[in-house]
Amino acid sequence: MTLEAAVVVPILVCLFTFVLFFFRVMQVQLCVQDALEDTGRTLSVYAAVNDSQEEKYAVLAKSMFIAKAREDDNIRKFVTGNVFGITFSESSFEGNDICLRVHYQMKFPVSLLGKKSFWLSQQTIYRKWTGWKDELGIQDGDRWVYIAEQGTVYHKTSGCTYLNLSIQSVEDVQIAEYRNESGEKYHKCELCADKINKFGRVYITNYGNKYHTDLNCSGIKRTIEMIRLSDVEGKGACSKCWKE
């Protein structure tokens, strides 16, 4: 009986250890999956307003994932290399899909058949929020665009120079000598044409073609709104940012 106990007890201890470790594996997988799901959702929204290359998505995915998973005790204790040991080498960001695929090693609490660790893989797939395409590749036009309150065109990005105005003050008697960045002359703004010009100065922008007598004129201020392209009515595409 002593001999049998000496053989059976270690086996039972190892068995219970691996059963308990199995639940630890599930905890690590749940944490990794939660971080992957959060990262995928964030990148999907990011794609709606930013046209980025695959390399930039890879860097963002890694940094977002680390920020969400680095505080988990199970990953820190049982994953080789902590969160920095989790690789994204097989992830893909081409086309309309964001495929996040990770690989990592988990450490056994005891050696099993000479092995002290094993590899795990997990993945999640999200679609970029860039609108719909049919089988012919034709978009429904439902991407995000930017419009100004008094603007007559819609813009591809919020960073378009037509939206980010550079305002300068000049003497009104010299306005005929000034030209904007496109070489156009400046004409009187219809919105503030009746304002009294007390100081003999007017306001112009680098890309606008109007001069203003009132700095608070709605034609020179930019209240920018982000809407779907399908909701735009009566406006054309910006000749600058849609060609870049």
C-alpha positions in Angstrom: 0.0 0.0 0.0 2.9 2.3 0.7 4.3 1.6 -2.7 1.0 2.2 -4.4 0.4 5.5 -2.5 3.9 6.6 -3.5 3.0 6.1 -7.1 -0.7 7.2 -7.1 -0.5 10.3 -4.9 2.0 12.2 -7.2 -0.2 11.4 -10.2 -3.3 12.7 -8.5 -1.5 15.8 -7.4 -0.4 16.5 -11.0 -3.9 15.7 -12.3 -5.5 18.2 -9.9 -2.9 20.8 -10.7 -3.6 20.5 -14.5 -7.4 20.6 -13.9 -7.0 23.8 -11.9 -4.5 25.2 -14.5 -7.1 24.5 -17.2 -9.4 27.1 -15.6 -6.5 29.5 -15.4 -6.0 29.1 -19.2 -9.6 30.0 -19.7 -9.2 33.1 -17.6 -6.2 34.2 -19.7 -8.0 33.5 -23.0 -11.1 35.5 -21.8 -8.8 38.5 -20.9 -7.0 38.3 -24.2 -10.2 38.0 -26.2 -11.8 41.0 -24.4 -8.7 43.1 -25.2 -8.9 41.9 -28.9 -12.6 42.8 -29.1 -12.1 46.3 -27.7 -9.1 46.9 -30.0 -11.1 45.7 -33.0 -14.1 48.0 -32.2 -11.8 51.0 -31.7 -9.9 50.5 -34.9 -13.2 50.0 -36.8 -14.4 53.5 -35.7 -10.9 54.9 -36.4 -11.1 53.7 -40.0 -14.3 55.8 -40.5 -12.4 59.1 -40.2 -8.8 58.1 -41.1 -7.3 56.6 -44.2 -4.3 54.8 -42.8 -1.8 52.3 -44.2 -1.6 48.8 -42.9 1.7 49.5 -41.0 0.0 52.2 -39.0 -3.0 50.0 -38.1 -0.5 47.3 -36.9 1.2 49.8 -34.6 -2.1 51.1 -33.3 -3.5 47.6 -32.7 -0.5 46.6 -30.7 -0.5 49.7 -28.5 -4.2 49.6 -27.9 -4.1 45.9 -27.0 -1.2 46.5 -24.5 -3.0 49.4 -22.9 -6.1 47.2 -22.3 -4.4 43.9 -21.2 -1.3 45.0 -19.3 -3.0 45.2 -15.9 -4.3 41.7 -15.9 -2.6 39.5 -13.2 -3.2 36.2 -15.1 -1.4 37.5 -18.2 1.4 38.9 -16.1 1.9 35.6 -14.2 1.3 32.9 -16.9 2.1 34.4 -20.3 5.7 34.3 -21.3 6.9 37.8 -21.7 3.7 39.3 -20.2 1.7 41.4 -22.8 4.9 42.1 -24.8 5.2 38.3 -25.5 1.9 38.4 -27.4 2.6 38.7 -31.1 0.4 40.2 -33.9 2.5 39.0 -36.8 -0.3 37.3 -38.6 -2.9 40.1 -38.3 -4.3 41.6 -41.4 -5.7 45.1 -42.1 -6.2 45.0 -45.9 -9.4 45.8 -47.6 -12.5 46.4 -45.5 -11.7 44.0 -42.6 -9.6 44.2 -39.5 -8.4 40.7 -38.6 -6.5 40.6 -35.3 -4.7 37.3 -34.8 -2.4 36.8 -31.8 0.0 34.1 -30.6 1.4 33.6 -27.1 3.0 31.1 -24.8 1.5 30.0 -21.5 3.8 28.5 -18.8 2.9 25.1 -17.2 3.0 25.2 -13.4 5.0 21.9 -13.6 6.9 20.2 -16.4 4.7 17.8 -18.5 6.6 15.3 -20.7 9.6 17.7 -20.7 7.5 20.7 -21.8 7.2 23.7 -19.6 5.0 25.9 -22.0 2.6 25.7 -24.9 1.3 28.0 -27.6 -2.2 29.5 -27.9 -3.8 31.4 -30.7 -6.8 33.7 -30.8 -8.4 36.0 -33.3 -11.2 38.4 -33.9 -12.5 40.0 -37.1 -14.2 43.4 -37.4 -15.3 45.4 -40.4 -14.0 48.9 -41.0 -16.7 51.6 -40.8 -16.0 52.8 -44.4 -19.4 52.2 -46.0 -20.7 49.4 -48.1 -19.5 48.0 -51.5 -21.5 45.7 -53.8 -20.0 42.9 -55.8 -18.8 45.3 -58.5 -16.9 47.4 -55.9 -19.3 50.3 -56.1 -19.7 52.2 -52.8 -23.0 53.4 -51.5 -21.4 56.7 -50.7 -22.1 56.3 -47.0 -18.8 57.5 -45.6 -18.2 60.3 -43.2 -17.6 63.8 -44.6 -17.2 67.3 -43.1 -19.2 70.4 -43.9 -19.1 74.0 -42.7 -22.2 75.8 -41.6 -22.1 78.2 -44.5 -20.1 76.0 -46.8 -21.1 75.0 -50.3 -18.9 71.9 -50.5 -18.2 68.8 -48.4 -14.7 67.7 -47.4 -13.0 64.4 -47.2 -11.0 65.2 -44.0 -11.4 67.7 -41.1 -7.8 68.8 -41.7 -8.6 70.3 -45.2 -7.1 73.8 -45.4 -10.4 75.1 -46.6 -11.8 74.2 -43.2 -8.8 75.3 -41.1 -8.7 78.9 -42.0 -5.8 81.2 -41.6 -7.3 84.7 -41.0 -5.3 87.9 -41.5 -6.2 91.6 -41.3 -5.4 94.0 -44.1 -6.2 97.6 -45.0 -9.4 97.8 -47.0 -7.9 100.3 -49.5 -5.3 97.7 -50.5 -7.6 94.7 -50.8 -7.4 94.8 -54.6 -3.7 94.0 -54.5 -4.2 90.7 -52.5 -4.7 87.3 -54.0 -5.5 84.0 -52.2 -3.4 80.8 -52.5 -5.3 79.9 -55.7 -4.5 83.3 -57.3 -8.0 84.6 -57.1 -9.0 88.1 -56.2 -11.0 88.9 -53.0 -14.7 90.0 -53.3 -16.9 91.6 -50.8 -18.8 89.1 -48.5 -22.5 89.3 -49.0 -23.2 88.4 -45.4 -21.3 91.3 -43.8 -21.4 93.8 -46.7 -23.7 96.2 -44.7 -21.5 96.3 -41.6 -19.8 99.6 -40.9 -16.1 99.3 -41.3 -14.9 101.6 -38.5 -11.2 100.8 -38.5 -10.5 100.7 -42.3 -9.4 97.1 -42.2 -10.9 93.9 -43.6 -10.3 90.2 -42.9 -9.3 87.6 -45.5 -8.3 83.9 -45.5 -5.6 82.0 -47.5 -8.1 80.0 -49.5 -11.3 82.0 -49.4 -12.2 84.5 -52.1 -14.2 87.0 -49.9 -13.1 89.8 -47.7 -15.1 90.5 -44.5 -15.6 93.7 -42.5 -16.8 91.8 -39.4 -14.5 89.3 -37.7 -17.5 87.5 -36.3 -19.1 87.0 -39.8 -20.5 83.5 -40.2 -18.8 83.4 -43.6 -15.3 83.5 -42.0 -16.1 81.3 -38.9 -16.1 77.5 -39.3 -18.7 75.5 -37.4 -17.8 72.0 -38.7 -20.2 69.1 -38.8 -19.4 65.5 -39.5 -22.2 63.7 -41.5 -22.7 60.8 -43.8 -22.1 61.5 -47.5 -25.5 60.1 -48.3 -27.1 62.8 -46.1 -25.4 65.7 -48.0 -27.8 67.7 -50.1 -27.0 70.5 -52.6 -23.2 70.5 -52.0 -20.4 69.4 -54.3 -17.1 67.8 -53.3 -14.2 70.0 -52.2 -11.8 70.5 -55.2 -8.8 70.4 -52.9 -9.1 67.5 -50.4 -10.9 65.1 -52.7 -8.0 65.2 -55.2 -5.3 64.6 -52.6 
